[in-house]
Every structure is written in structure tokens, then in C-alpha cells.
Amino acid sequence: MKKLLFALLFVALVFPLFAAGEAETAQYPKEPVQVIIPYAPGGGSDILTRAIMKYIDMPKPLVAINIDGAAGMIGAMSAYNSPNKGYHILAHNPMDVVSYSLSGQTNIELWDKLETICFVVDDFNVVSTNKQSGWTSIEEVIAYAKANPGKIKWGMSGSQTVNAADTVRVVEALGLTDYVTLVPYDGGAASKTALMGNHIQMETNSSADIRTSVASGDTIPLIVISSYRAKALPDVPTTLEMGINVTTSKPRGYYAPPGTPQEAIDYLANAMEKVVENPEFVATVESLGLEAHFVDGPTGHKMVSEWVEELLPVYKQLSVGR
């Protein structure tokens, strides 16, 4: 009888604790979730996040917080240092996150230390020329460059970015290292303007940044740096098709501060996956030159870690002479 009474007392005391724990999980989120966007309003991560906010189904809203500066690093560090309760997350391009540590801007490997929630869209680095050049294929570029050493100026975003690293690798694979001059610009918009003004004759830029100039015919895309063709540029061959083993795409996704509860991460990832499955969202991002593509956190982290191994020697090369 005493054993029975003890068992009943144990259940009476402990069961409410389990029930309370389940209720806590079920109630997430209990307050708005702040999304740190590490750029000024109007950029790719900002536009994407506001599209996510429109279509996501959550009991509490996502709230966009723009923290601009240092090519996104200030916002990334702000997210890294934010409370890890599930109410602060970061919208970012993981390849930019990678560049902060590989370029030596920070000794914190943010791409690894931040919790990867998910990636939701793909962007692509694209090798392009302008209509003034008259080139319509990369073979024509190679022939001209070798016949006219130093005449081609090739623009890229920054000098310590993944865009720059991909440019160096593609130029090397094409055998043009000694024939073209690489010119770093402060972002894709500046590079595109220089290309259209013929200050440079080639550039590596994102498909989202060049979508309007491609549509107008001012920019001529020649190669997509990817393992598969971009829907926005279905007729443009990929690096892989051309035998160039450079396939780092530019996913855009979401991170959480280190130590954020797994329940919160899973909840946000599931909610965002449903958004990516929404046909209206798919059409919206495609109109921006992006491609809806959901990748869960563990898969995304593994994918990026493999890219880091590929990029590390290139960054060492880029750092020479700094």
C-alpha cells in the first residue's frame, strides 16, 4: 500500500513538470522573432526576408532589423552576440559569412559557430561581358585575351570575398591568369555599372544583381558558376559543363546565435520550408533572379564546410601582398 501511495505521489509531482515542458515547447514563439539583416534596406537579404515575412505562418511575426556596415560583418557579429533564446536570428549569404574568417577579418569562424537554421534560395555568380565587346561565348573571350594580353579588365566584388575567390579560380581554369587584369569593386552594383560603361569588359557578379541588365541586353552572361543551370539563365552553360571544377553557388539563408535551443531552430526551419513550397513565394523570388531551394541546417552546414576546404588555399593566395 505504501509503495502504491509513493508511486501515485511521484506521478502527481513529476507529470505536471513534463506537461509544463511540453507546453513551453508548444508555445514557441511567445514573442516576435527579430531577424537581423546585415545590410541597408533594399538589398537581396532584405528583400528576401520581407518576402519570407509575408508568407510565413507563425503565431508571432518576424521583425526585420537592419544593421548595416563592414560588408555585412557588423550585423553578423551582432547576431552572434545576441541572446540565444530563439528570438534573434540572422539573414545572410553563407558565402559572405565564410569570407569573414577566411579573409582574416575575424578569428571567429562564424559560418561554423552560428547555428545554421536553413537555406531558402540560391543565387549564382555569373561570368558576363557587355554588349560593346561583341563576344557571345567564353571561347571568344579567351581568343581575344591571348591575342591582346592585358587589354581585358575583369571586375569582381571585393578582393577578399567568395566572389573574388571564384573569379580567381575560373580565370586560372580558363588559362587567363597572365592575360587579364582583375579589378575589385565595392559590391555588385558598382561592378555592373563599370561593365555597362565599358570601364571593364568582363565581370563576375550575382544573377540577382545583373537580372535587369541581362533583360535589357546590356549584360551578356557567358558562364554560371554552378553544378546545375540557373532557371533565370537556362541557356547559359555552367562551369561544371565546361569542365571547370568551381561550383560554389550563393545560397541565402538564416542563422541563430550559438546555443539557440534546437526546438526553436527546428520550428523556424519547418516554417520556412513551408514558405519555400508556396508557389507564390517561388514566383516572387524568381522575379528577383533567385531560385527557391530549401536546404536543412545540417545539410547546409556540411555543404558549406566542404566549400571552405576548397576556398582556403585560394584565400591564402589572395592574402599574399596585403
N, C-alpha and C positions, 0 to 999 in steps of 0.2 A: 504493500500500500504506500509506504514511504517513497519507494522507487517511482511509483506511478505519479505521486504528487510532485516529486522533483522534476520528472520529465515534463509534466504539464506546466510547471513553473518556468522551466528552461524555454519551452516553446513560447510561452506568453511574454517572456522578456526579450528573446532574441528575434522572433519573427517580425515584430514591428521595425527592428533595425534594418532587416533585409528589405522589407516593404518600403521603408523610407529611402533606402539606397536606390531601389528601382524607380521610385517616384522622382528622385533627384535627376536620374538619367533621363527619364521620360520628359521632364520639364525643360530640358535644354533646347533652345536657348531661352533664358529667362529675361534677357535684356538684348538690346541691339548689338550686333557684331560689327565692330569698326574694321573697315578694310583700308589699310594704308596703301595709297597709290604713290609710288616714289617719283612721280613726275607732275608737271603742271597739268591742269585740266586741258582736255582735248587731245592728249596723246593716246597711243594704242592701248596701254594698260587701263587708262581712264575710260575710254570709250567701251572697251570690253567689259569692265566691271559694271558700268552703268547698264549695259545690256543684260548682264547676269542679274543685277538688282531688279530689273523689270520682270524677268521671267521666273526667278527662284521662288519656291513655295516654302516659306518658313513662318513660324508664329511671331517672330520678331524680325525686323528688317536688317539688311546690310546697310551700313552707313559709310559713304566714301569720305576718306580723309586724305587730301593731297599734301604730301611733304616732299617738295622738290629740292634738288641740289645734288652736285657731285655725280652726275650721270646715274642717279637712282640710288646711290650708295647711302646717302643720309636717311632716306626712307627705309631702306633695308635694315640699317643698324637700329633705327627707331623700332622697327618690328621685332628685331632680335632681342632688344632690351625691354619689350613690353611685357605686362603681366601675362602669364601663361595659363589663363583660366578658360580659354576658348572664346574670348570676346575681342581679341585683337588678331588680325591676320594680315598677310602681305600679298598684294597683287604684283607679280613680276615675271619678267622673262628669265628663266633659269640660266640661260647662257650669259646674260649680263651678271647674274649673281655669281656665276663661276669666275667671271673675269676679275671681280674684286680681289679674290685671293690669289689667282694665278698671276695677276699683274703686280702683286705686292702692295696693293692699296690697303690691305688689312691682313693680319696674320690669322684671323678667324676664318675658317673655311665655311662661310655662310651657307653655301649650297648643301653642305653635309650636316651642319649643326641645326639649321632651321628644319622644322618638321614639314615634309612635303605632303600637302593635302591632296592635290591632283593637278593635272594639266588639262586645259579645256579646249584650246585651239592650237593650230600650227600656223606659224608664219614661215617664210622661207627667205634665205639670202639668195639673191638673183644677180648673175653677171650680165650686165647690159651695156649697150652702146647708145649713141644718139643718131637721129636721122641724118645729121650733117655728114657723118662718117661714110654713109653708104654701105656699111657692112651689114650683112644679114646672117652670117654664120661665124662661129669661132674660128673656123679654118681660115677665113678671110682676114681675121684679126691677126692670127699667127703669121700668115704670109707677109702682111704689111709690117708687122713689128720687126720681123727678122730682116726685112729689106731696108727698114728705116729705124735702126737702133736709137732708142731714147726719145723718139717722136711721140709715142703714146703715153699719156698721163692717165693713171688708173686711180680713181677715187675710192675711199673706204671710210667707214665711220670710226674715227678714233685711231689710235696707234697701239692700244693695249686691250682691245676688245676682241670678242669672238669673231666679229665681222672682219677685223684686221687679220686675225689668225687664219680664218678661212680663205681670205684673199691671198695671203702669202702661200698657203698650201696649193690653191688652184693655180696660181701663177707658176709655181715650181713644177706642178704636174704638166702644165702646158709647155714647159721649156722656155718660159719667157722672163725668168728672173733677171737676166742681163740685158733685156731688150725694152722693158717698160719701167716707168717711174711711178712708184706708189705715193699717193697724196692723201694724208689723213684729213678728214673734215669733222666738225663738231656736230655729228648727227646726220641722219639720212636726208633730212630736208635740205641741208646745205650742200650735201653731195649731189643730190638730184638737180638743184639749181645750177651747180657748176657744170654738170653734164649737159643740161639743156642749153647752156650758154656756150658750150664747146670749150670751156676752160680745161676740161678733161674729156677724154674720148671714150673711156671705159669706167665703169664703177661696179662695186658690189654693194647692193642695197636690199632692203626687205621688200617683199612683194606688196605689203601693205603701203609702204611709203611711195612706191612707184606706180600704183594702180591707175591713178588719173593720167599720168604722163604716158603710160602704155596705151591707155584707151584713146588718147589724143594722137598717138603715133609719134610723139616726140622721143620716147624711150623705146629701144628695140631690145627685148630680152633675148639672150643667147643661150644661157645655161641656168638651170635651177639647181642649187646645191642641196641635194636630197637623194634619198634612196627610191623615191616614188614621185611621179609627176604631180604638180600642183593643179588643182581644179581650176584655179584662176588663169593658169597658163598651160592648158592641155597640150599645146603643140610645141612646147619648149622642152628639149631633152634635159635629162638630169645628169649630174656628174657621174653617177653610177653607170648610166647607159654609155657614157663616153669613156669608161674605164678609169675614172678618177675616183680614188677611194677617200673622198671627202663628202660626208653625208650628214653633217650636223644641221638638223632643222632648227627652227626657232619656236619651240612651244611657248605658250604663255599660260601661267597657272597661278596657284595660290600656296602660300606657306603659312606656318604658325610658329610662334616662339618655341624654343626648346622646352620640352617638358609639358606641353599642352596635353590635356587628357585625351587618350585615344578615342573615347566616346565622342568627344566634340569633333575631332578630326574626321571620324567615320561619318558622323551626321552631316557635316559640311560637304564631304566628298559625295555622299549619296544624293544630297540635294542638288549639287552642281551637275552630277551625272544626268539627272532627270532634265535639267535645263538643256544640256547638250543634245538630248534626244528630242527636244522640241523643234519641229520643223520651222517655226517662225524664227527661233533663235539661230538656227542653221542658216537661214536665208539672210538674216541680219548680218552675221559675221562674214558670210561670203561676199556681201556687198562692200565690206571693208577690206577685202583682199585677204581675209583669213580663212581658215578651214577648220570646222568643228571636228575635234578629235579628242575624246576623253581618254586619259591615261591615269590609272590609280596611283596613289602616292608611292608605294613600294616599287612598282614597275618604273615610274618616272625617275625615282632616285637612282635605281640601278642603271637606267639608260644614261643619265647624266654622268654618273661615276665612270662609265666606260668612255664617254666623250672627254672627260677630264684627263684620262690616261693618254688619249690621242693628242690632246692640246698642250700638255705640259711641256714637251720638247719645243713646240712652236713658240710658246711664251718665253722660254729661255732664250730662244733666238731673237725674239722681238725686244727683249730687255738689254741685249748687248748694245753698249754705247749710250744707254740712257744716262 
